[in-house]
Structures are given as structure tokens and as C-alpha cells.
């Protein structure tokens, strides 16, 4: 276990998940060091570092004295190859390498179900460590991040955990998300488990709540780390269905784990 976990560096702390984690990971004996290119205001027991995750010197300085890095930074959806390459692939390399240079022993990487987005419905629940089946350049970047997590564990001895997050929002943003929602509180429970589990080595786990309509992915590895999902999207089903309608089993967004990311709309443009 990380002794005391005095300082946790969170990259991309101004984003959706970072904003959810800040109050939920706060502890009397813990400092959250928040790094983002966007402006933020530090709260109690917080430090703010305004920098790009692709800046090796700034990242290495931000990692110094930290017990763990939670790497969330990057473009949070599909984008051009050039943009994904810089922000999501290069930025993730910098996060791992800066942690190594600064002597940080644990990195928790926000991967995504889009690393295995083309897993078909017939394969549900998608098993832990399922072979990559990325659905976008964004998904490719998550596969690359998982590979970096493996490299930095096996070559350099860091504890590295990649979380294949499904749909982490304040509430389910679609009818499909009644199956894939990861609630804010469960998001924090999972990251807390990743921070405090003893000697995890290299792990790849899924992040999803205990949804009645779930069962799309395995939670065995996440539970082995100490995660216990408490929330269920069904508590919000009436509200979600009133807005979006009941899920249609024939809807192509339900054919694969990656949902709308697997549709032809996101095909790469031909030069």
C-alpha cells in the first residue's frame, strides 16, 4: 500500500472525470496536485500546476514528491490522427516517463472501453485483458497507453493500472448508457482502490457501475483490486428513457462495446 499517499498528481484535472474526482479523493492526510492547461483554482489541500501534459520538464517537476499519478489528460473523443498523436499518445508517454524520472512508483492510466470497442455483443461480458479491438484513433491511443503501462512496469518496476472506463458522467447521457454508466461515486471508488491496493503490478481493469442492464464487461480484476460498485443506472432509468426512449436492440450502437464510436461516421477521411 502507498504509505500515507500524501500527494497525488492528477493530469487533466479540469476535465469531466478530474472534476468529479477532486472532492471524492480528498482526504485529511492527502494533497491533490492538479495539472491542466486550463485555469483552475486550488481548494483546500490542493495545488494547481498549469502546464501541458506534453511538456516533459513541467511534467517531471510536477511529479516530484508525488506518490502516484492519475493520468486523465488528453482529447476525450475522436479527433484527427495528428491531434491524437500529440495529445493522447505523446502526452501519455510523457506522463509515464516523467513519473519514472521523478521516482513516482504508481501510475493509474485512464484507458477506455474504446481500446476494445469492436468487441461484439456476442462476446459480452468482454473479459479482462481482452485483445485490443480499437474503434477509433482515440481507441488506438488507449491501446498505446496500456502498452506503455506494461512497459513501465516490466522494464522499470512501476505499479501501473489501466482502467478501461465505460461511460463516466454525472448521469447516463443516453439510453445505451443505462448499461455502461460509471457513476461519479463509483469512479472515485475505483480510483481509490487503484491508489491503495498493495503491489498491483501491471493490471488492466474495467470501470463500470453495478447496472441492472449491465454485464457488458468483466469486473473480476477491478474487484480483485478492492473495487465494489455501489450505484445502478436503473435508479435514473425513468428520467433517461423519458428523454431518449427505450433502447432498441436493433440499434447499431448496441452491436459493439464501443457504441457510436464504431459507426461509419467516424471513418478516417481519405486524403
Rosetta silent file (secondary structure, phi, psi, omega in degrees, C-alpha in Angstrom):
SEQUENCE: XXXXXXXXXXXXXXXXXXXXXXXXXXXXXXXXXXXXXXXXXXXXXXXXXXXXXXXXXXXXXXXXXXXXXXXXXXXXXXXXXXXXXXXXXXXXXXXXXXXXXXXXXXXXXXXXXXXXXXXXXXXXXXXXXXXXXXXXXXXXXXXXXXXXXXXXXXXXXXXXXXXXXXXXXXXXXXXXXXXXXXXXXXXXXXXXXXXXXXXXXXXXXXXXXXXXXXXXXXXXXXXXXXXXXXXXXXXXXXXXXXXXXXXXXXXXXXXXXXXXXXXXXXXXXXX
SCORE:     score description
SCORE:     0.000 S_00000001
   1 L     0.000  145.733  178.424    0.000    0.000    0.000 S_00000001
   2 L   -71.127  117.457 -173.832    1.203    3.519   -0.675 S_00000001
   3 L   -63.818  106.548  175.332    2.300    4.811    2.711 S_00000001
   4 L    78.950  -24.029 -175.221    0.034    7.718    3.564 S_00000001
   5 L    40.547   61.271 -171.265   -0.484    8.613   -0.095 S_00000001
   6 L   -68.885  -37.082 -177.288    0.499   12.208    0.730 S_00000001
   7 E  -135.926  126.268  176.978    0.452   13.721   -2.773 S_00000001
   8 E  -117.054  123.100  174.861   -1.438   12.541   -5.835 S_00000001
   9 E   -87.769  126.004  176.408   -0.788   14.209   -9.194 S_00000001
  10 E  -115.572  113.998  174.833   -3.904   14.312  -11.396 S_00000001
  11 E   -85.919  152.672 -176.864   -3.330   15.298  -15.016 S_00000001
  12 L    63.916   32.770 -171.679   -6.273   16.674  -16.957 S_00000001
  13 L   -68.451  -16.519  179.387   -7.754   17.685  -13.617 S_00000001
  14 L   -87.301   -3.011 -178.875  -10.072   20.305  -15.156 S_00000001
  15 L   -80.230 -174.606 -175.148  -11.874   17.694  -17.255 S_00000001
  16 H   -61.285  -51.734 -176.854  -15.070   15.803  -16.510 S_00000001
  17 H   -71.176  -40.679  177.591  -13.518   12.927  -14.566 S_00000001
  18 H   -58.486  -41.698  179.120  -10.931   15.132  -12.856 S_00000001
  19 H   -64.383  -37.576  177.385  -13.677   17.458  -11.667 S_00000001
  20 H   -69.550  -35.917 -175.031  -15.628   14.504  -10.275 S_00000001
  21 H   -75.664  -31.322 -172.514  -12.579   13.044   -8.544 S_00000001
  22 H   -51.609  -56.253 -179.362  -11.343   16.174   -6.790 S_00000001
  23 H   -72.288  -25.366 -173.402  -13.852   16.266   -3.911 S_00000001
  24 H   -85.642  -20.537  175.491  -14.191   12.500   -3.769 S_00000001
  25 H   -98.002   -2.461  179.855  -10.469   11.713   -3.448 S_00000001
  26 L   -64.258  136.220  177.100   -9.873   14.465   -0.887 S_00000001
  27 L  -140.334  151.046  179.723   -8.525   13.155    2.446 S_00000001
  28 L   -58.128  -29.910 -176.615   -7.255   14.997    5.541 S_00000001
  29 L  -106.008   24.296 -174.401   -3.770   13.499    5.040 S_00000001
  30 L  -133.022  138.514  171.636   -3.629   13.864    1.245 S_00000001
  31 E  -108.675  132.382  174.258   -2.690   16.640   -1.166 S_00000001
  32 E  -100.880  120.242  177.689   -4.105   16.624   -4.673 S_00000001
  33 E   -99.828  114.797 -169.437   -1.778   18.236   -7.197 S_00000001
  34 E  -104.403  117.904 -179.117   -3.902   19.285  -10.159 S_00000001
  35 E  -115.373  130.209  176.625   -2.285   19.703  -13.566 S_00000001
  36 E  -162.953  155.370  173.284   -4.086   21.057  -16.610 S_00000001
  37 L   -74.735  -20.734  178.812   -3.547   23.527  -19.429 S_00000001
  38 L   -82.667  156.896  178.719   -6.804   25.171  -18.359 S_00000001
  39 L   -74.413  138.036  177.061   -7.007   27.616  -15.479 S_00000001
  40 L  -138.082  160.358  175.236   -8.113   26.186  -12.126 S_00000001
  41 L  -114.294  127.440 -178.644   -8.445   27.471   -8.580 S_00000001
  42 L   -72.823  136.940  172.292   -6.930   25.394   -5.800 S_00000001
  43 L   -98.031 -170.598  177.037   -9.157   24.334   -2.944 S_00000001
  44 L   -58.134  137.591  178.643   -8.104   23.107    0.496 S_00000001
  45 L    58.341   32.027  176.048   -5.284   20.553    0.330 S_00000001
  46 E  -127.453  150.011  171.735   -4.879   21.159   -3.394 S_00000001
  47 E  -125.721  142.831 -179.745   -2.065   22.506   -5.551 S_00000001
  48 E  -113.835  131.045  174.022   -2.542   23.731   -9.108 S_00000001
  49 E  -121.897  115.994  178.085    0.029   23.343  -11.869 S_00000001
  50 E   -94.030  108.306 -175.951   -0.876   24.991  -15.173 S_00000001
  51 L  -163.519  162.302  174.367    1.036   23.106  -17.841 S_00000001
  52 L   -86.746  141.219  178.415    0.671   20.884  -20.868 S_00000001
  53 L   -68.047  -14.137  177.888    0.916   17.153  -20.332 S_00000001
  54 L   -88.249   -2.210 -179.205    3.246   17.050  -23.351 S_00000001
  55 L   -90.077  102.866 -174.211    5.836   19.276  -21.611 S_00000001
  56 H   -60.668  -42.986 -178.487    8.399   16.818  -20.217 S_00000001
  57 H   -65.049  -44.823 -179.952   10.154   19.322  -17.961 S_00000001
  58 H   -66.198  -39.721  179.827    6.910   20.626  -16.469 S_00000001
  59 H   -67.670  -41.455  179.304    5.543   17.139  -16.016 S_00000001
  60 H   -63.584  -42.143  176.984    8.708   15.869  -14.374 S_00000001
  61 H   -62.619  -40.614 -179.261    8.680   18.804  -11.973 S_00000001
  62 H   -67.577  -29.172 -179.660    5.002   18.185  -11.201 S_00000001
  63 H   -76.559  -21.440 -174.626    5.704   14.511  -10.479 S_00000001
  64 L   -62.378  128.984  179.514    8.417   15.218   -7.919 S_00000001
  65 L    84.515   -3.047  179.430    7.313   14.258   -4.442 S_00000001
  66 L   -84.535  147.565  175.571    4.152   12.546   -5.658 S_00000001
  67 L   -88.744  -25.533 -179.370    3.235    9.058   -4.521 S_00000001
  68 E  -156.805  155.852  174.005    1.092    8.352   -7.567 S_00000001
  69 E  -117.942  128.524  168.028   -0.007    9.842  -10.863 S_00000001
  70 E  -103.077  111.822 -174.452   -3.569    9.631  -12.134 S_00000001
  71 E   -99.779  104.377  179.171   -3.269   10.326  -15.854 S_00000001
  72 L  -109.744  -17.710 -168.181   -6.534   11.639  -17.296 S_00000001
  73 L   -64.299  149.074  176.491   -5.253   14.299  -19.712 S_00000001
  74 L   141.124  172.427  175.075   -5.891   14.130  -23.428 S_00000001
  75 L   -70.381  131.623 -170.459   -8.574   14.660  -26.047 S_00000001
  76 L   -95.077   21.864  177.538  -11.687   12.937  -24.709 S_00000001
  77 L  -165.472 -170.969 -178.505  -13.107   11.757  -28.032 S_00000001
  78 L   -70.577  146.141  178.912  -12.201   11.128  -31.650 S_00000001
  79 L  -154.898 -178.573  178.791  -10.004   13.670  -33.432 S_00000001
  80 L   -64.541  157.232  178.720   -7.506   13.806  -36.276 S_00000001
  81 H   -57.744  -42.164 -178.325   -4.525   11.462  -36.152 S_00000001
  82 H   -60.835  -42.232 -179.183   -2.163   14.404  -35.702 S_00000001
  83 H   -70.482  -42.692  177.960   -4.081   15.703  -32.689 S_00000001
  84 H   -63.391  -41.186 -179.596   -4.484   12.269  -31.088 S_00000001
  85 H   -58.621  -44.068 -176.382   -0.805   11.530  -31.680 S_00000001
  86 H   -75.849  -54.452 -171.975    0.303   14.661  -29.859 S_00000001
  87 H   -76.253  -43.142 -170.715   -2.190   14.995  -27.023 S_00000001
  88 H   -95.741  -37.942 -179.051   -3.091   11.390  -26.268 S_00000001
  89 H   -88.182  -55.308  177.484   -0.124    9.271  -27.350 S_00000001
  90 H   -61.788  -41.838  179.903    2.800   11.634  -26.794 S_00000001
  91 H   -61.332  -37.689  178.914    1.122   13.051  -23.693 S_00000001
  92 H   -71.707  -39.419  173.296    0.719    9.588  -22.186 S_00000001
  93 H   -57.429  -45.891 -179.632    4.339    8.710  -22.927 S_00000001
  94 H   -60.742  -40.811 -179.616    5.391   11.925  -21.176 S_00000001
  95 H   -60.652  -46.592  179.781    3.228   11.076  -18.149 S_00000001
  96 H   -67.775  -44.257 -176.948    4.843    7.658  -17.696 S_00000001
  97 H   -68.917  -39.511  177.001    8.359    8.855  -18.414 S_00000001
  98 H   -63.068  -40.203  176.714    8.061   11.909  -16.156 S_00000001
  99 H   -60.872  -44.690  178.935    6.815    9.656  -13.366 S_00000001
 100 H   -61.290  -47.042 -177.953    9.807    7.366  -13.847 S_00000001
 101 H   -62.239  -33.893 -176.425   12.285   10.250  -13.882 S_00000001
 102 H   -89.341   -2.658  177.792   10.765   11.717  -10.711 S_00000001
 103 L    82.253   18.400  175.950   10.700    8.418   -8.841 S_00000001
 104 L   -73.856  136.120 -172.988    6.907    8.013   -8.704 S_00000001
 105 L   -96.829  -10.274 -176.508    6.101    4.375   -8.059 S_00000001
 106 E  -140.963  132.806  174.921    2.493    4.165   -9.291 S_00000001
 107 E  -127.694  127.727  176.272    0.682    5.422  -12.408 S_00000001
 108 E  -110.102  117.758 -173.268   -3.053    4.963  -12.961 S_00000001
 109 E  -104.759  127.089  176.082   -3.955    5.469  -16.606 S_00000001
 110 E   -78.642   90.664  172.367   -7.461    6.359  -17.748 S_00000001
 111 E   -83.424 -159.263 -173.614   -7.900    3.938  -20.620 S_00000001
 112 E  -157.838  154.937  170.876  -11.281    3.313  -22.215 S_00000001
 113 H   -59.865  -17.966 -179.623  -13.660    0.661  -23.450 S_00000001
 114 H   -72.847   -8.994  169.720  -12.771    2.092  -26.880 S_00000001
 115 H   -67.484  -23.666  178.440   -9.485    0.158  -26.670 S_00000001
 116 H  -130.688   34.963 -171.650  -11.720   -2.869  -27.281 S_00000001
 117 L   -62.483  -27.866  179.079  -14.635   -1.020  -28.854 S_00000001
 118 L   -88.688   18.974  170.107  -15.165   -3.529  -31.656 S_00000001
 119 L   -69.083  121.548 -174.811  -15.847   -6.323  -29.165 S_00000001
 120 E   -77.270  158.954 -178.383  -19.208   -7.660  -30.416 S_00000001
 121 H   -55.468  -32.257 -179.124  -22.278   -8.099  -28.251 S_00000001
 122 H   -64.958  -19.279 -178.289  -21.899  -11.894  -28.538 S_00000001
 123 H   -91.408   -2.144 -177.475  -18.634  -11.638  -26.559 S_00000001
 124 L   -68.565  143.080   -6.177  -20.209   -9.862  -23.555 S_00000001
 125 L   -72.758  132.078  179.266  -19.096   -9.748  -20.851 S_00000001
 126 E   -62.645  126.768 -173.490  -15.839   -8.697  -22.502 S_00000001
 127 L   -73.179  156.784  170.424  -13.112  -10.404  -20.452 S_00000001
 128 L   -56.081  142.161  179.069  -10.324   -8.717  -18.565 S_00000001
 129 L    64.143   24.526  175.054   -7.245   -8.328  -20.780 S_00000001
 130 L   -55.592  143.179 -179.174   -9.312   -8.787  -23.944 S_00000001
 131 L   -60.820  143.149 -178.549   -7.128   -8.405  -27.019 S_00000001
 132 L   -54.942  137.617  173.261   -7.206   -4.854  -28.433 S_00000001
 133 L  -145.045   63.138 -173.007  -10.021   -4.079  -30.852 S_00000001
 134 L   -65.297  149.017 -175.707   -9.882   -0.265  -31.026 S_00000001
 135 L  -105.976   -5.601 -173.500  -12.712    1.563  -32.721 S_00000001
 136 L  -159.256  173.136  168.959  -11.063    4.941  -33.455 S_00000001
 137 H   -59.557  -37.972  176.054   -7.748    6.774  -33.327 S_00000001
 138 H   -56.644  -45.471  177.837   -8.841    7.624  -29.780 S_00000001
 139 H   -64.464  -38.977  176.682   -9.107    3.898  -29.064 S_00000001
 140 H   -59.130  -41.348  178.709   -5.695    3.267  -30.626 S_00000001
 141 H   -62.744  -36.350  177.805   -4.226    5.842  -28.241 S_00000001
 142 H   -68.415  -38.719  174.331   -5.756    3.976  -25.293 S_00000001
 143 H   -60.356  -43.337  178.965   -4.227    0.707  -26.521 S_00000001
 144 H   -61.978  -41.470  177.805   -0.879    2.508  -26.767 S_00000001
 145 H   -62.406  -39.563  176.757   -1.283    3.811  -23.220 S_00000001
 146 H   -64.178  -38.936  177.243   -1.959    0.304  -21.958 S_00000001
 147 H   -64.084  -40.825  176.250    1.181   -0.888  -23.745 S_00000001
 148 H   -63.224  -38.504  177.029    3.180    1.890  -22.099 S_00000001
 149 H   -59.922  -41.391  176.855    1.747    0.841  -18.732 S_00000001
 150 H   -64.700  -46.027  179.543    3.052   -2.658  -19.388 S_00000001
 151 H   -58.651  -46.616 -175.178    6.472   -1.411  -20.482 S_00000001
 152 H   -73.124  -18.655  169.983    6.922    0.849  -17.473 S_00000001
 153 H   -79.830  -54.281 -171.417    6.014   -1.989  -15.135 S_00000001
 154 H   -70.381  -35.413 -179.443    8.095   -4.750  -16.687 S_00000001
 155 L   -87.645  -37.890 -171.357   11.164   -2.672  -17.536 S_00000001
 156 L  -114.623   -4.575  173.328   11.161   -0.102  -14.742 S_00000001
 157 L    81.706   10.638  177.298    9.174   -1.737  -11.944 S_00000001
 158 L   -71.885  147.932  165.767    6.369    0.832  -11.637 S_00000001
 159 E   -79.662  123.453 -175.994    2.961   -0.289  -10.448 S_00000001
 160 E  -133.485  131.170  179.312    0.693    0.563  -13.375 S_00000001
 161 E  -128.700  125.559  175.350   -3.070    0.160  -13.687 S_00000001
 162 E  -104.769  124.493 -179.259   -5.036    0.916  -16.832 S_00000001
 163 E  -104.155  113.781  175.007   -8.768    1.465  -16.282 S_00000001
 164 E   -80.134   87.408 -175.659  -10.939    0.812  -19.320 S_00000001
 165 E   -73.527  137.730  176.398  -13.585    3.360  -18.367 S_00000001
 166 L   -89.886 -100.539 -174.493  -17.027    2.971  -19.925 S_00000001
 167 E  -119.338   93.025 -175.111  -19.419    5.952  -19.553 S_00000001
 168 E  -101.417   99.798  177.848  -18.338    8.214  -16.700 S_00000001
 169 L  -143.351  169.924  178.952  -20.699   11.169  -16.358 S_00000001
 170 L   -58.972  -37.958  175.408  -22.870   12.696  -13.663 S_00000001
 171 L  -145.334  161.646 -179.460  -25.823   10.768  -15.106 S_00000001
 172 L   -58.758  124.957 -176.142  -26.288    8.386  -18.055 S_00000001
 173 L   -88.419    6.331 -179.332  -26.138   10.537  -21.234 S_00000001
 174 L  -163.480  168.919  175.938  -28.072    8.081  -23.427 S_00000001
 175 L   -65.273  -38.290  177.217  -30.308    5.037  -23.275 S_00000001
 176 L   -57.502  -35.969 -176.041  -27.289    2.856  -24.074 S_00000001
 177 H   -68.843   -9.751  171.209  -25.543    4.261  -21.020 S_00000001
 178 H   -61.986  -19.717  176.305  -28.088    2.563  -18.765 S_00000001
 179 H   -97.570  -25.573 -168.793  -25.811   -0.443  -19.399 S_00000001
 180 H  -114.760    1.830 -174.246  -22.423    1.306  -19.426 S_00000001
 181 E   -63.267  136.471  167.048  -22.678    4.076  -16.798 S_00000001
 182 E  -117.822  108.701 -174.551  -19.898    4.578  -14.270 S_00000001
 183 L   -66.495  159.321  175.924  -21.280    6.916  -11.621 S_00000001
 184 H   -56.131  -44.205 -179.449  -19.174    9.717  -10.125 S_00000001
 185 H   -67.385  -39.745  176.900  -19.050    7.965   -6.748 S_00000001
 186 H   -69.400  -32.810  173.810  -18.136    4.620   -8.302 S_00000001
 187 H   -56.559  -47.849 -179.948  -15.498    6.384  -10.400 S_00000001
 188 H   -66.431  -38.918  178.397  -13.903    7.604   -7.186 S_00000001
 189 H   -60.454  -40.049 -178.745  -14.262    4.193   -5.520 S_00000001
 190 H   -70.029  -44.663  178.853  -12.396    2.584   -8.404 S_00000001
 191 H   -65.822  -36.767  177.714   -9.584    5.138   -8.482 S_00000001
 192 H   -63.211  -41.482  176.631   -9.276    4.939   -4.691 S_00000001
 193 H   -60.889  -40.774  179.096   -8.953    1.159   -4.938 S_00000001
 194 H   -66.684  -32.631  178.463   -6.224    1.609   -7.560 S_00000001
 195 H   -71.770  -33.879 -167.151   -4.394    4.058   -5.304 S_00000001
 196 H  -109.269  -11.988  179.027   -4.475    1.903   -2.190 S_00000001
 197 L   -65.110  137.797 -177.713   -4.288   -1.723   -3.308 S_00000001
 198 L   -76.974  132.912  169.966   -0.927   -3.240   -2.305 S_00000001
 199 L    46.515   60.822 -176.719    1.576   -4.159   -5.008 S_00000001
 200 L   -72.838  -20.787 -172.371   -0.753   -4.382   -8.018 S_00000001
 201 L    68.814 -134.910  176.880    1.987   -4.787  -10.612 S_00000001
 202 E  -109.866  123.869 -179.289    0.508   -4.225  -14.074 S_00000001
 203 E  -134.085  149.772  169.041   -3.268   -4.529  -14.354 S_00000001
 204 E  -124.521  120.867 -175.733   -5.941   -3.739  -16.912 S_00000001
 205 E  -130.262  161.878  175.041   -9.429   -3.396  -15.400 S_00000001
 206 E   -99.346  152.055  178.269  -12.850   -2.179  -16.488 S_00000001
 207 E  -121.451  108.830  179.362  -14.709    0.719  -14.896 S_00000001
 208 L  -156.142  155.227  178.289  -18.492    0.459  -14.747 S_00000001
 209 L   -84.328  176.866 -177.473  -21.198    0.630  -12.097 S_00000001
 210 L   -85.556   64.118 -173.555  -23.429   -2.219  -10.901 S_00000001
 211 L   -77.797  134.482  176.550  -26.067   -1.535  -13.539 S_00000001
 212 L   -54.671  -36.972 -178.932  -29.131   -3.762  -13.731 S_00000001
 213 L   -93.930   16.098 -176.165  -28.803   -3.640  -17.529 S_00000001
 214 L   -82.654 -139.295 -175.800  -25.046   -4.164  -17.385 S_00000001
 215 L    83.374   16.517 -177.833  -22.967   -7.306  -17.718 S_00000001
 216 L   -81.352  -26.532 -177.461  -21.146   -5.948  -20.761 S_00000001
 217 E  -137.516  160.004  176.052  -17.637   -6.279  -19.281 S_00000001
 218 L   -74.546  143.909  171.361  -15.875   -8.264  -16.596 S_00000001
 219 L  -116.246   12.800 -176.406  -15.347   -6.687  -13.195 S_00000001
 220 H   -59.747  -49.064 -177.236  -13.215   -9.524  -11.800 S_00000001
 221 H   -68.516  -38.886  177.613   -9.903   -7.665  -11.965 S_00000001
 222 H   -62.304  -42.608  179.287  -11.378   -4.411  -10.663 S_00000001
 223 H   -68.203  -30.888  176.234  -12.900   -6.255   -7.719 S_00000001
 224 H   -64.463  -25.340  176.554   -9.582   -8.001   -7.085 S_00000001
 225 L   -82.041   -9.554 -178.967   -8.116   -4.528   -6.521 S_00000001
 226 L   109.685    5.547  179.713  -10.806   -3.813   -3.920 S_00000001
 227 L   -76.373  134.023  174.571  -13.415   -2.063   -6.078 S_00000001
 228 L  -133.177  104.869 -178.640  -17.021   -2.593   -5.072 S_00000001
 229 L   -66.805  136.426 -176.764  -19.562   -0.887   -7.333 S_00000001
 230 L  -116.387  -20.429 -171.139  -22.450    0.621   -5.386 S_00000001
 231 L  -104.438  159.010 -175.884  -24.511    2.534   -7.939 S_00000001
 232 L  -140.759  123.397  179.537  -27.008    1.429  -10.583 S_00000001
 233 H   -59.582  -18.971 -178.120  -28.136    3.446  -13.600 S_00000001
 234 H   -61.605  -25.614  177.917  -31.571    1.911  -13.165 S_00000001
 235 H   -64.679  -17.899  179.963  -32.237    4.471  -10.438 S_00000001
 236 H  -113.178    9.192 -171.766  -32.198    7.072  -13.233 S_00000001
 237 H   -62.668  -41.894 -178.548  -33.862    4.947  -15.915 S_00000001
 238 H   -59.250  -44.273  179.738  -37.224    6.699  -15.906 S_00000001
 239 H   -64.926  -44.223 -178.039  -35.568   10.077  -16.465 S_00000001
 240 H   -66.738  -44.140 -177.993  -33.223    8.748  -19.158 S_00000001
 241 H   -68.418  -34.587  176.194  -35.934    6.853  -21.036 S_00000001
 242 H   -60.952  -32.807 -179.004  -38.241    9.869  -20.908 S_00000001
 243 H   -85.630  -39.607 -170.598  -35.524   11.835  -22.708 S_00000001
 244 H  -115.361  -12.364 -175.329  -34.116    9.232  -25.101 S_00000001
 245 L    85.781  166.171  177.657  -36.665    6.413  -25.306 S_00000001
 246 L   -67.713  142.636  176.061  -36.180    2.725  -24.575 S_00000001
 247 L   -60.433  137.493  178.260  -33.036    1.164  -26.099 S_00000001
 248 L   -99.079  116.590 -177.885  -33.782   -0.618  -29.376 S_00000001
 249 L   -55.768  -23.712  179.753  -31.897   -3.972  -29.574 S_00000001
 250 L   -84.903   -5.971 -179.352  -31.588   -3.457  -33.344 S_00000001
 251 L   -64.401  127.337 -179.455  -29.860   -0.085  -32.917 S_00000001
 252 H   -59.082  -21.110  178.435  -26.320   -0.343  -34.360 S_00000001
 253 H   -69.371  -12.213  178.730  -24.930    1.485  -31.325 S_00000001
 254 H   -99.584    2.736 -176.618  -25.690   -1.691  -29.348 S_00000001
 255 L   -75.402  -34.549 -178.046  -23.853   -4.026  -31.710 S_00000001
 256 E  -128.593  161.489  178.704  -20.403   -3.432  -30.232 S_00000001
 257 L   -58.901  -34.292 -175.483  -18.999   -2.336  -26.886 S_00000001
 258 L   -76.634   -4.462  174.927  -17.799    0.937  -28.421 S_00000001
 259 H    57.211 -130.152 -174.857  -21.292    2.105  -29.327 S_00000001
 260 H   -64.753  -18.543  177.971  -21.401    5.200  -31.517 S_00000001
 261 H   -69.708  -15.110  179.945  -17.608    5.151  -31.868 S_00000001
 262 H   -93.667   -2.691 -176.818  -17.972    2.075  -34.110 S_00000001
 263 L   -78.175  156.289 -176.924  -20.326    3.750  -36.593 S_00000001
 264 H   -61.522  -18.489  179.923  -19.125    4.785  -40.099 S_00000001
 265 H   -55.709  -26.327 -176.433  -19.462    8.476  -39.196 S_00000001
 266 H  -100.788   14.652  173.260  -16.015    8.236  -37.568 S_00000001
 267 L   -59.247  143.438  178.445  -14.230    6.644  -40.526 S_00000001
 268 L   -64.074  143.414  177.422  -10.944    8.415  -41.233 S_00000001
 269 L   -70.551  139.822  177.571  -11.098   10.935  -44.045 S_00000001
 270 L   -87.693  125.914 -178.358   -9.433    9.825  -47.259 S_00000001
 271 L   -58.687    0.000    0.000   -6.877   12.437  -48.432 S_00000001
